[in-house]
């Protein structure tokens, strides 16, 4: 019985040490979420307004540009998958990978070849384990991405998009990342970055219905040159925002997972403590029984000698 008690005490010490680690990781993730949320809030308006600017230039001109013109027969599409470098974040990376797999299946069903680009060691490990081809990968910055990291990722995507399809280039560019909705909700989404879908503003649509003329634009030096200059800025800003959204989602998922692990550790410690108490009580009862039995045997032996 004493050996069983020692086993329980050893397990309690082990779980207590694990609880300290998970609690510390929960606190670290909670402290980083605030900074990540601020970064998302700061970058989202810029990415939104830049997209509107590109849309305005494209709708205000008749120039056919790869940024806004869809290929007649698209052959190849690029998919950028954003995962995490570290684990212990619940289903954060696996959910993003599942969303990328669904997107890949849909694109392949449309007759398009898919080239996969990955951010994060978890996605790279997943594809390498299944021996899937990866066009390019970037790791080491998923929890705290910078604009320089986004620029590096966007450079590879832009190069693939601007390369001729016959030379291995792509006709479409998609990105799969986890959108930060709230502290308890993070949703994997897939967005087509290029070619950009041109949607007129509601006010323009209402004006057109009334039969009024839409505004005309003059570009200097030309609309094509403006779009050429906006192309890298547009992709960089959208990739940067996606990285920031994913980083905030990763911290929130890790905080939630570590809180769950800490709560489970507390419950396990309580359960083991009860078992240890029961083992200790059984050991004490056994010792008392042995003492009483020994005293009774001694009394019987003394009475027999008399």
C-alpha positions as CSV (number, residue, x, y, z in Angstrom):
1,X,0.0,0.0,0.0
2,X,2.9,2.3,0.7
3,X,4.2,1.8,-2.8
4,X,0.8,2.9,-4.3
5,X,0.9,6.0,-2.1
6,X,4.3,6.9,-3.4
7,X,3.1,6.5,-7.0
8,X,0.2,8.9,-6.4
9,X,2.5,11.5,-4.8
10,X,4.9,11.3,-7.7
11,X,2.1,11.8,-10.2
12,X,0.8,14.8,-8.2
13,X,4.2,16.4,-8.3
14,X,4.5,15.8,-12.1
15,X,1.0,17.2,-12.8
16,X,1.7,20.2,-10.6
17,X,4.9,21.0,-12.5
18,X,3.0,20.6,-15.8
19,X,0.3,22.9,-14.5
20,X,2.8,25.6,-13.7
21,X,4.1,25.4,-17.3
22,X,0.6,25.6,-18.9
23,X,-0.4,28.5,-16.6
24,X,2.7,30.4,-17.6
25,X,2.1,29.8,-21.3
26,X,-1.5,30.9,-20.8
27,X,-0.4,34.2,-19.3
28,X,2.2,34.8,-22.0
29,X,-0.4,34.2,-24.8
30,X,-2.9,36.5,-23.0
31,X,-0.3,39.3,-22.8
32,X,0.6,38.9,-26.5
33,X,-3.0,38.9,-27.7
34,X,-3.5,42.6,-26.8
35,X,-0.5,43.6,-28.9
36,X,-1.6,41.4,-31.8
37,X,-5.1,42.9,-31.7
38,X,-3.7,46.4,-31.9
39,X,-1.6,45.4,-34.9
40,X,-4.6,43.9,-36.7
41,X,-6.7,47.0,-35.9
42,X,-3.9,49.3,-37.3
43,X,-3.3,47.3,-40.5
44,X,-6.8,46.5,-41.5
45,X,-7.9,50.0,-42.6
46,X,-4.8,50.4,-44.7
47,X,-5.3,47.1,-46.5
48,X,-9.0,47.9,-47.0
49,X,-8.3,51.4,-48.4
50,X,-5.5,50.2,-50.6
51,X,-7.9,47.6,-52.1
52,X,-10.5,50.3,-52.7
53,X,-7.8,52.4,-54.4
54,X,-6.8,49.6,-56.7
55,X,-10.5,49.0,-57.5
56,X,-11.0,52.6,-58.3
57,X,-8.1,52.7,-60.7
58,X,-9.2,49.5,-62.4
59,X,-12.8,50.5,-62.8
60,X,-11.9,54.0,-63.9
61,X,-9.8,52.8,-66.8
62,X,-10.1,50.4,-69.8
63,X,-6.6,49.0,-69.4
64,X,-6.4,45.2,-69.2
65,X,-4.0,44.4,-66.4
66,X,-3.1,41.1,-64.7
67,X,-4.1,42.6,-61.4
68,X,-7.7,42.8,-62.5
69,X,-8.1,40.8,-65.7
70,X,-8.9,37.1,-65.3
71,X,-7.3,34.6,-67.7
72,X,-9.7,33.1,-70.2
73,X,-8.6,29.6,-69.4
74,X,-6.8,29.6,-66.1
75,X,-4.4,26.7,-65.8
76,X,-2.6,27.1,-62.5
77,X,-3.4,28.6,-59.1
78,X,-1.3,29.4,-56.1
79,X,-2.5,28.8,-52.6
80,X,-0.7,30.5,-49.6
81,X,-1.4,28.6,-46.4
82,X,-0.7,30.3,-43.1
83,X,-0.1,28.1,-40.1
84,X,1.9,28.3,-36.9
85,X,5.6,27.6,-36.0
86,X,4.8,26.2,-32.6
87,X,2.2,23.8,-31.3
88,X,0.0,23.7,-28.2
89,X,-2.6,25.9,-29.9
90,X,-5.5,23.5,-30.1
91,X,-6.9,23.0,-33.6
92,X,-5.5,26.3,-34.9
93,X,-3.1,24.9,-37.5
94,X,-5.2,21.8,-38.3
95,X,-8.3,23.9,-39.1
96,X,-6.3,26.1,-41.5
97,X,-4.9,23.0,-43.2
98,X,-8.3,21.5,-43.6
99,X,-9.5,24.8,-45.2
100,X,-6.6,24.7,-47.6
101,X,-7.3,21.1,-48.5
102,X,-10.9,22.0,-49.3
103,X,-9.8,24.9,-51.4
104,X,-7.3,22.8,-53.3
105,X,-9.9,20.1,-54.0
106,X,-12.2,22.8,-55.4
107,X,-9.6,24.3,-57.6
108,X,-8.5,20.9,-58.9
109,X,-12.2,20.1,-59.6
110,X,-12.2,23.2,-61.8
111,X,-9.3,21.7,-63.8
112,X,-6.5,23.9,-62.3
113,X,-3.1,22.8,-61.1
114,X,-2.3,24.0,-57.6
115,X,1.0,25.3,-56.3
116,X,1.1,25.5,-52.5
117,X,3.1,28.1,-50.6
118,X,3.3,27.7,-46.8
119,X,4.0,29.9,-43.8
120,X,4.7,28.1,-40.5
121,X,6.5,24.9,-39.5
122,X,3.3,23.0,-38.7
123,X,2.1,23.3,-42.3
124,X,5.5,22.4,-43.7
125,X,5.7,19.4,-41.5
126,X,2.2,18.3,-42.5
127,X,3.0,18.5,-46.2
128,X,6.4,16.9,-45.9
129,X,5.0,14.0,-43.9
130,X,2.5,13.3,-46.6
131,X,5.1,13.9,-49.3
132,X,3.2,16.7,-50.9
133,X,5.0,19.2,-53.1
134,X,5.5,22.7,-51.7
135,X,6.5,25.5,-54.0
136,X,8.1,27.6,-51.2
137,X,7.9,28.0,-47.4
138,X,8.7,30.6,-44.8
139,X,9.0,29.9,-41.1
140,X,10.2,31.5,-37.9
141,X,7.9,34.5,-37.5
142,X,4.3,33.4,-37.3
143,X,3.7,34.6,-33.7
144,X,5.1,38.1,-34.3
145,X,5.2,38.9,-38.0
146,X,6.6,42.1,-39.3
147,X,6.0,43.9,-42.6
148,X,9.5,42.7,-43.7
149,X,8.3,39.1,-43.3
150,X,5.1,39.9,-45.3
151,X,7.2,41.6,-48.0
152,X,9.4,38.5,-48.3
153,X,6.3,36.2,-48.6
154,X,4.6,38.5,-51.0
155,X,7.7,38.7,-53.2
156,X,7.6,35.0,-53.9
157,X,3.8,35.1,-54.7
158,X,4.2,38.1,-57.0
159,X,7.0,36.4,-58.9
160,X,4.8,33.4,-59.4
161,X,1.9,35.5,-60.5
162,X,3.8,37.7,-62.9
163,X,5.6,34.7,-64.5
164,X,4.1,33.4,-67.8
165,X,1.9,30.3,-67.3
166,X,3.9,28.4,-69.8
167,X,7.0,29.0,-67.7
168,X,5.4,27.7,-64.5
169,X,3.6,30.9,-63.4
170,X,0.1,31.0,-61.9
171,X,-3.1,32.6,-63.1
172,X,-4.7,33.0,-59.7
173,X,-3.5,33.7,-56.2
174,X,-5.4,32.5,-53.1
175,X,-4.6,32.8,-49.4
176,X,-5.9,30.7,-46.5
177,X,-5.5,32.1,-43.0
178,X,-7.4,32.3,-39.7
179,X,-9.5,35.4,-39.2
180,X,-9.5,36.8,-35.7
181,X,-13.2,37.4,-34.9
182,X,-13.0,37.5,-31.1
183,X,-11.1,36.0,-28.1
184,X,-13.3,32.9,-28.4
185,X,-13.8,32.7,-32.1
186,X,-11.2,32.3,-34.9
187,X,-12.4,31.3,-38.3
188,X,-10.3,29.8,-41.2
189,X,-11.1,31.6,-44.4
190,X,-9.8,31.5,-48.0
191,X,-9.6,34.7,-50.1
192,X,-8.7,35.2,-53.7
193,X,-6.1,38.0,-53.8
194,X,-5.5,38.0,-57.6
195,X,-7.0,38.7,-60.0
196,X,-8.9,41.3,-58.0
197,X,-12.7,41.2,-58.2
198,X,-14.0,44.6,-59.2
199,X,-17.2,45.6,-57.4
200,X,-18.5,49.0,-57.9
201,X,-19.6,51.0,-54.9
202,X,-23.3,51.0,-54.0
203,X,-23.4,54.8,-54.7
204,X,-22.1,54.2,-58.2
205,X,-24.6,51.5,-58.8
206,X,-27.5,53.7,-57.7
207,X,-26.2,56.5,-59.9
208,X,-26.0,54.2,-62.9
209,X,-29.6,53.1,-62.3
210,X,-30.7,56.7,-62.3
211,X,-29.0,57.1,-65.7
212,X,-26.4,59.5,-64.6
213,X,-22.8,59.4,-65.9
214,X,-20.1,57.9,-63.7
215,X,-17.0,59.9,-63.0
216,X,-14.0,59.6,-65.4
217,X,-10.4,59.4,-64.3
218,X,-7.1,60.6,-65.9
219,X,-4.0,58.8,-65.0
220,X,-0.4,60.1,-65.0
221,X,1.7,58.6,-66.4
222,X,-0.9,55.9,-67.2
223,X,-3.4,53.5,-65.6
224,X,-1.2,50.5,-66.4
225,X,1.8,52.1,-64.7
226,X,-0.3,53.0,-61.6
227,X,-1.5,49.4,-61.4
228,X,2.1,48.1,-61.8
229,X,3.1,50.3,-58.8
230,X,0.0,49.2,-56.7
231,X,0.4,45.5,-57.4
232,X,3.2,44.8,-54.9
233,X,1.8,47.2,-52.3
234,X,-1.6,45.5,-52.6
235,X,-0.3,42.0,-52.2
236,X,2.1,43.0,-49.4
237,X,-0.6,44.7,-47.4
238,X,-3.1,41.9,-47.7
239,X,-0.5,39.3,-46.8
240,X,0.6,41.4,-43.9
241,X,-2.9,41.7,-42.6
242,X,-3.5,38.0,-43.0
243,X,-0.3,37.2,-41.0
244,X,-1.4,39.6,-38.2
245,X,-4.9,38.1,-38.2
246,X,-3.3,34.6,-38.0
247,X,-0.9,35.6,-35.2
248,X,-3.8,37.0,-33.1
249,X,-5.8,33.9,-33.7
250,X,-2.8,31.7,-32.8
251,X,-2.3,33.5,-29.5
252,X,-6.0,33.3,-28.7
253,X,-6.2,29.6,-29.6
254,X,-3.0,28.9,-27.5
255,X,-4.4,30.8,-24.5
256,X,-7.7,28.8,-24.7
257,X,-5.8,25.5,-25.1
258,X,-3.5,26.3,-22.2
259,X,-6.4,27.4,-19.9
260,X,-8.1,24.1,-20.7
261,X,-4.9,22.2,-19.9
262,X,-4.5,24.1,-16.6
263,X,-8.1,23.3,-15.6
264,X,-7.6,19.7,-16.5
265,X,-4.4,19.6,-14.4
266,X,-6.3,21.0,-11.4
267,X,-9.0,18.4,-11.7
268,X,-6.4,15.6,-12.1
269,X,-4.5,16.9,-9.0
270,X,-7.8,16.8,-7.0
271,X,-8.5,13.3,-8.2
272,X,-5.0,12.1,-7.4
273,X,-5.2,13.8,-4.0
274,X,-8.4,11.9,-3.1
275,X,-6.8,8.6,-4.2
276,X,-3.7,9.4,-2.2
277,X,-5.8,10.1,0.8
278,X,-7.7,6.9,0.4
279,X,-4.5,5.0,0.0
280,X,-3.1,6.6,3.1
281,X,-6.2,5.8,5.1
282,X,-6.1,2.2,4.0
283,X,-2.4,2.1,5.0
284,X,-3.2,3.5,8.4
285,X,-6.1,1.1,8.8
286,X,-3.9,-1.8,7.9
287,X,-1.2,-0.8,10.4
288,X,-3.8,-0.5,13.1
289,X,-5.2,-3.9,12.2
290,X,-1.7,-5.4,12.4
291,X,-1.1,-3.8,15.8
292,X,-4.4,-5.0,17.2
293,X,-3.8,-8.4,15.8
294,X,-0.3,-8.6,17.3
295,X,-1.5,-7.4,20.7
296,X,-4.3,-10.0,20.6
297,X,-1.9,-12.8,19.8
298,X,0.4,-11.7,22.6
299,X,-2.4,-11.6,25.0
300,X,-3.5,-15.1,24.0
301,X,0.0,-16.4,24.3
302,X,0.3,-14.9,27.8
303,X,-3.0,-16.4,28.9
304,X,-1.9,-19.9,27.6
305,X,1.3,-19.8,29.5
306,X,-0.5,-19.2,32.7
